[in-house]
Amino acid sequence: MNYNQKLKEKFQFHPQIRRIAQHRHLPKSIYCQIKEQRIMREARRRKELNRRKHSKPGSVPFVPERKKHIVAVVK
């Protein structure tokens, strides 16, 4: 690990090394879970848009994504 770290430091200005170092490396399982969550979020959004499109105007209110995750407001 130390040897690899020293190589990265030595060649840090080489374009290919810089490109590799700037990427965020994650375990494959975490990467796949993030991808799956993104697909599920897009599906929920698409379904809500379709429901809004095919219902009476105003019957399905538009709730921003940020407000959906708020459980309670402290006063």
N, C-alpha and C positions, 0 to 999 in steps of 0.2 A: 504494500500500500504506500509506504514511504517512497519507494522507487517511482511508482506511478505519479505520485504527487510532485516529486522533483521534476519528472519529465514534463508534466503540465506546466510547472513554473518556468522551466527552461524554454519551452516552445509556446508560451502563452500568446505570442503575437502572430503565430502562424495562423492563417485564415481557417484551416480545417480544425485545428485544436480549439480556437476561439469559438467556432460554431458548436462544437461538441460540448464545451464547457458552459455555454450559455443556455443550453437546453436543460430542462428540469427532468431528471431521471426518476421515474417512479416504478415500483414493482408492478408487474403485469396485471396482477389481480386488482390492485387499486385503480389502475388505468382503465381496465374493463368495467369496473363498477361505476366510475365517473361517466364513461361513455353510455352505460345502460341508464343511469339516472338522467342524463341529458335527453335520451330518447323518450323516456317516460314523461319528462317535463314537457317536451314538445308535443307529445300525444295528448296530454291533458289540456294544453293550450289550444291545440287544433280542435279538440272535441268541444271545448267551451265556445270557441268561435263559431263552430257549426251550430251548436245549440242556440247561440244568440242570433245567428243568421236565419234560422228556421222557426223562431218563435215570435210572438207578438212584440212589437217594439216597446222597450221599457220593462218587459216582464222579467228578463234576466239582467240584473244590474251588472255594470262593469266594476270589478274590484281589482285594484292594482296588485301586482305580485307581492310588493312589499307589505301591503296591508293584510294579505291572506295569512301570513305567518305570525301576526300579532295575536296573542292569546287573550291578554287583558291589558287595559290601560290603567295605570296607577294614578290616582288623583291626590 
